[in-house]
Structures are given as structure tokens and as C-alpha cells.
Amino acid sequence: MDNSVIKAPISGTITKVEYEAGEQASAAKPAVYMLGENNYEIEVDVSEADIAKIKINDPAAITLDAFGESEAVGQRIKIKKHTFEVIGVMKERGTVAFQDYDDQILLPIKTMQKLIAGVNHLGLIRAKVDDENNIQRAINDVEITLRERHDITDMSGASDDFTVRSAAEALDVITTVTDALRYFLAAMAALSLLVGGIGIMNIMLVSVTERTREIGLRKAVG
């Protein structure tokens, strides 16, 4: 359950617990961030009129952005029993390559490592180069820096415990996979055409063979 996101399968008004604001559930918006079993907590305000409708273990439809973009700043949320204050809301960026950039929560890196992840290392770093002509130079600088930090003396790269890739290299990988799929589909289409053609030829040959005597008789009669 770690690092998974539950999203509403369809769009519609939340009806599990009636809410006066009439918040909308959208298929593109996350419902609950799962931070490990029993490690997440959500607090909501329920009116006295709705308390009687709620029972223990009842399913609930919940959205973390219920307070809206304009009222989010200053609100508090709990992640792994730690309270955080919302200090800002980013503009909508949409989805790119199946990744929704609007369902992310940004935390100070040291706070995230200590309180949430419980680690002291990074799994991914993204860097932006000021000029595309300096990409290779930046890659070399990053590799040298990481080798120094990881106490790697082999500068050939054979002992590296990390990978540095540029966006162009990632695009090349995607292009290679796409080309392979395209060639595979083309080969399948050609094979299907060949098999179909052979089948039609066999049917025509059988038909002619079966009517050989009839054809000879018709030729003899004229």
C-alpha cells in the first residue's frame, strides 16, 4: 500500500456523507494518499444531522482538496500523524506521460526524509540546465560530484551505483521502444497478409482441381 493513490473511478457528487458544500469527485483527482497501513489519518467536520447516518466501518468517499484552492492556505493536514500547514497552492499543470502533476504534496526535503520516509538518502534528483549546449558538461559534473560523495575512485563509470540520464536519452529509450512496437505490428500485418494470401490461393487451387473434368468437357464440347 506504500506510495499508492486511490482515485475516484467516475465523476459525480460525493454522497457517502452529505456535505453542504457539494464537493465533486473527479476521476482525475486522487481521493486518499496511502502512506502505509495504519499510517494515515484524515479529519473531517461532520454536522450533527449527519452523525446518525455514519456507522463504524462504513465506506467513505473523501477528497483531500475539499477546502478548495482559495481556502487551502492556512489549513492543516496530517501525514503519518504529523501535522503540516498548507502555505501555498500551485497552479494546475495537468497530466504528462500518465503522471498527474496536480496530485502532489511538496514538503521540505529534510522534513520528508526524517518524518515521512525515514531515510537519509535520495532516490531521484532532477536538474535543469541553463543551456542545452551544456547538457553533457552538466552530466559529467554531476557524475564527478556523485562519485566523490559515494567514495568511488573508479572514474571510468564501471563502479557507479547511480545513473545519470538526460531528457534526450530518456526520449531515445521511448523512441526505441515505440519503433520496436511499430516494426512488430508491421511484421504481424505482413505475416497476416501472407497467410491470408496463401489461404486464398489454396482455396482457388482446390476449386480448379475439383472442376478439372468439367472444364475439360466444356472445352471439348466448345
C-alpha positions as CSV (number, residue, x, y, z in Angstrom):
1,M,0.0,0.0,0.0
2,D,3.0,2.3,0.2
3,N,3.1,5.3,-2.2
4,S,-0.2,4.3,-3.8
5,V,-3.1,6.7,-4.6
6,I,-6.8,5.8,-4.6
7,K,-8.7,7.7,-7.2
8,A,-12.4,8.0,-7.9
9,P,-13.4,5.7,-10.8
10,I,-16.1,8.1,-12.0
11,S,-17.1,11.7,-11.7
12,G,-20.0,12.7,-9.5
13,T,-21.2,14.3,-6.3
14,I,-19.9,12.7,-3.1
15,T,-22.9,11.1,-1.5
16,K,-21.5,8.7,1.2
17,V,-21.7,11.5,3.7
18,E,-23.8,14.5,2.7
19,Y,-21.7,17.6,2.7
20,E,-23.3,21.0,2.3
21,A,-20.6,22.4,0.0
22,G,-21.4,19.6,-2.5
23,E,-17.8,18.8,-3.4
24,Q,-17.3,17.0,-6.6
25,A,-15.4,13.7,-7.0
26,S,-13.4,13.5,-10.3
27,A,-11.8,10.6,-11.9
28,A,-8.6,12.5,-12.4
29,K,-8.2,13.6,-8.8
30,P,-6.8,11.5,-6.0
31,A,-9.0,10.6,-3.1
32,V,-6.6,9.4,-0.4
33,Y,-2.8,9.0,-0.3
34,M,-1.9,5.7,1.2
35,L,1.2,6.1,3.3
36,G,1.4,2.6,4.6
37,E,-1.2,0.6,6.5
38,N,-2.4,2.4,9.6
39,N,-0.1,5.3,9.0
40,Y,-2.5,7.8,7.6
41,E,-5.3,9.9,9.3
42,I,-8.0,12.1,7.9
43,E,-10.1,14.5,9.9
44,V,-13.3,15.9,8.6
45,D,-16.1,18.0,10.1
46,V,-19.5,16.3,10.2
47,S,-22.7,18.0,11.2
48,E,-24.9,16.6,14.0
49,A,-27.6,15.8,11.4
50,D,-25.2,13.6,9.5
51,I,-23.7,11.8,12.6
52,A,-26.7,9.4,12.8
53,K,-26.0,8.3,9.2
54,I,-22.4,7.3,9.9
55,K,-21.6,3.8,11.2
56,I,-18.2,2.3,12.1
57,N,-16.6,0.6,9.1
58,D,-18.9,2.4,6.6
59,P,-17.2,3.1,3.3
60,A,-16.4,6.8,2.9
61,A,-15.8,9.0,-0.2
62,I,-13.1,11.5,0.8
63,T,-11.1,14.1,-1.1
64,L,-8.1,15.9,0.3
65,D,-8.8,19.1,-1.6
66,A,-12.3,19.6,-0.1
67,F,-11.4,23.1,1.3
68,G,-10.9,24.4,-2.2
69,E,-7.9,26.2,-3.8
70,S,-8.9,29.6,-2.4
71,E,-9.2,28.5,1.2
72,A,-6.4,25.9,1.3
73,V,-3.7,28.2,2.6
74,G,-3.5,28.1,6.4
75,Q,-5.4,24.8,6.6
76,R,-3.7,21.8,8.4
77,I,-3.4,18.2,7.2
78,K,-1.9,15.2,8.9
79,I,0.5,12.8,7.3
80,K,1.8,9.9,9.4
81,K,0.4,11.6,12.5
82,H,2.4,14.7,11.8
83,T,0.6,18.0,11.3
84,F,1.5,20.2,8.4
85,E,0.2,23.6,7.4
86,V,-0.6,24.4,3.8
87,I,1.4,27.5,2.8
88,G,0.5,27.6,-0.9
89,V,-1.3,26.0,-3.8
90,M,0.4,25.5,-7.2
91,K,-1.4,26.2,-10.5
92,E,-2.8,23.2,-12.3
93,R,-0.3,21.6,-14.6
94,G,-2.3,18.6,-15.9
95,T,-1.1,15.1,-16.7
96,V,2.1,14.4,-18.7
97,A,3.1,10.8,-19.7
98,F,0.5,9.2,-17.4
99,Q,1.7,11.2,-14.4
100,D,-0.7,13.6,-12.8
101,Y,1.3,16.6,-11.5
102,D,-1.7,18.0,-9.7
103,D,-1.9,15.3,-7.1
104,Q,1.5,16.0,-5.4
105,I,2.3,17.4,-2.0
106,L,5.6,19.3,-1.6
107,L,7.4,19.1,1.7
108,P,10.8,20.4,2.9
109,I,13.3,17.6,1.9
110,K,14.8,17.2,5.4
111,T,11.3,17.0,6.9
112,M,10.2,14.4,4.4
113,Q,13.2,12.3,5.0
114,K,13.1,12.4,8.8
115,L,9.3,12.3,9.5
116,I,7.7,10.6,6.4
117,A,10.2,8.4,4.6
118,G,12.5,7.6,7.4
119,V,15.6,7.7,5.2
120,N,18.6,9.9,4.7
121,H,19.2,9.4,1.0
122,L,17.6,10.5,-2.2
123,G,16.2,8.2,-4.9
124,L,15.8,10.7,-7.7
125,I,17.2,14.2,-8.4
126,R,16.0,16.3,-11.3
127,A,18.2,19.2,-12.5
128,K,17.7,21.8,-15.1
129,V,20.5,23.1,-17.4
130,D,20.6,26.8,-18.3
131,D,21.7,26.0,-21.9
132,E,21.0,22.8,-23.9
133,N,24.6,23.1,-25.2
134,N,25.9,22.5,-21.6
135,I,23.9,19.2,-21.1
136,Q,26.9,16.8,-21.5
137,R,29.1,19.1,-19.4
138,A,26.5,19.1,-16.6
139,I,26.2,15.3,-16.8
140,N,29.9,15.0,-16.3
141,D,29.9,17.4,-13.4
142,V,27.1,15.5,-11.7
143,E,28.8,12.2,-12.2
144,I,32.1,13.5,-10.7
145,T,30.2,15.0,-7.7
146,L,28.3,11.8,-7.0
147,R,31.5,9.7,-7.2
148,E,33.1,12.0,-4.7
149,R,30.1,11.8,-2.4
150,H,29.9,8.0,-2.7
151,D,33.6,7.5,-2.3
152,I,34.0,5.9,-5.7
153,T,37.6,6.2,-7.0
154,D,37.0,4.5,-10.4
155,M,36.3,7.3,-12.8
156,S,35.5,5.0,-15.7
157,G,31.9,4.6,-14.5
158,A,32.1,0.8,-14.1
159,S,31.7,1.0,-10.3
160,D,29.0,3.7,-10.3
161,D,26.0,2.9,-8.1
162,F,23.9,5.6,-9.8
163,T,22.7,6.5,-13.2
164,V,22.6,10.0,-14.8
165,R,20.4,10.5,-17.8
166,S,19.4,13.5,-19.8
167,A,15.9,14.1,-21.2
168,A,17.3,13.3,-24.7
169,E,18.5,9.9,-23.6
170,A,15.1,9.1,-21.9
171,L,13.4,10.2,-25.2
172,D,15.7,7.9,-27.1
173,V,14.7,5.0,-25.0
174,I,11.0,5.8,-25.5
175,T,11.6,6.2,-29.3
176,T,13.4,2.9,-29.4
177,V,10.5,1.1,-27.7
178,T,8.0,2.8,-30.0
179,D,9.9,1.9,-33.1
180,A,10.2,-1.7,-31.9
181,L,6.4,-1.8,-31.4
182,R,5.8,-0.3,-34.8
183,Y,8.1,-2.8,-36.6
184,F,6.5,-5.6,-34.7
185,L,3.0,-4.5,-35.8
186,A,4.2,-4.1,-39.4
187,A,5.7,-7.6,-39.3
188,M,2.4,-9.0,-37.9
189,A,0.4,-7.3,-40.6
190,A,2.7,-8.6,-43.3
191,L,2.5,-12.1,-41.9
192,S,-1.3,-12.0,-41.7
193,L,-1.4,-10.8,-45.3
194,L,0.9,-13.6,-46.4
195,V,-1.1,-16.3,-44.5
196,G,-4.3,-14.9,-45.9
197,G,-2.9,-14.9,-49.5
198,I,-1.7,-18.5,-49.2
199,G,-5.1,-19.5,-47.9
200,I,-6.9,-17.9,-50.8
201,M,-4.5,-19.5,-53.3
202,N,-5.1,-22.9,-51.8
203,I,-8.9,-22.5,-52.0
204,M,-8.7,-21.4,-55.6
205,L,-6.4,-24.3,-56.4
206,V,-8.7,-26.8,-54.8
207,S,-11.7,-25.4,-56.7
208,V,-9.9,-25.6,-60.0
209,T,-8.7,-29.2,-59.3
210,E,-12.2,-30.3,-58.4
211,R,-13.6,-28.9,-61.6
212,T,-10.8,-30.2,-63.9
213,R,-13.1,-32.8,-65.7
214,E,-15.9,-30.2,-66.0
215,I,-13.6,-27.7,-67.5
216,G,-12.1,-30.3,-70.0
217,L,-15.6,-31.4,-71.0
218,R,-16.7,-27.8,-71.7
219,K,-13.6,-27.2,-73.8
220,A,-14.3,-30.4,-75.8
221,V,-17.9,-29.5,-76.4
222,G,-17.0,-26.0,-77.3
